[in-house]
Amino acid sequence: MKKVFFSNIATFFVLGFLLLLLDYNNLSTLESIFIATSITAFIAFLLNLASAYWLKKVEKDCI
């Protein structure tokens, strides 16, 4: 699970930093698409982390 977390953490921080740079008072279409894509990437990151944890737990119980 640590491997999954640490392999995706750089992407998570880069997306967070880029989201901080956006001007939310005047959003263009590309910025709105970027926000939606970033939210989707964050959800995928959490699902990947949860599935890795679950698979590791199942593998540990089977052995």
N, C-alpha and C positions, 0 to 999 in steps of 0.2 A: 504494500500500500504506500509506503514511503516513496518508492520508485515512481509510482503514478503521480503522487502529489508533487514531488520535486521536478519531474519532467514537464509538468504543466504550469508550474508556478511562475516562470518567466513570462509566459504568454498572458497569464492572468494580470501580472503587474503592468505589462506594456499596455494592455487594453485599458486598464484602470487609469494609467497616466494619460493616454490619449483621450479618454473620456473627460478628464479634468481640463484638458486644453480647449474643449469645444465651447463655443459661445451659445448658451442655451436661450438667449433672448432673440436670436436671429438664426434659426436653423434652416439650412438648405436641405434639399432632397437627399443629397449624398450623406450629410451628417445624420439625418434621420435613419437612413439605411445602415450607417455605421453603428448607431446606437442599437438598433434591432439586432444586428449581427453580433455585437458585443454581448448583448443579453443572451442570445442563443449560445454563444461560445461559453459563457459562464455557466449556463444550465448544463451544457454538455460536459463541462469540467466536473461539475458536481455529480452528474450521473456516472461518469467514468470513475470517479473516486468511490462512490457508493457501490458500484458493481465490483470493483476490485476488492473492496472490503468484504463484500458478501461472498465472492468466490474464494477468497483466502480463508474465510470462516468455514465454508462448506468443505474445502480441501482439508483443513485442519481437523474437522469433525470426522471425516471419512478415514483418516489415517490412524 
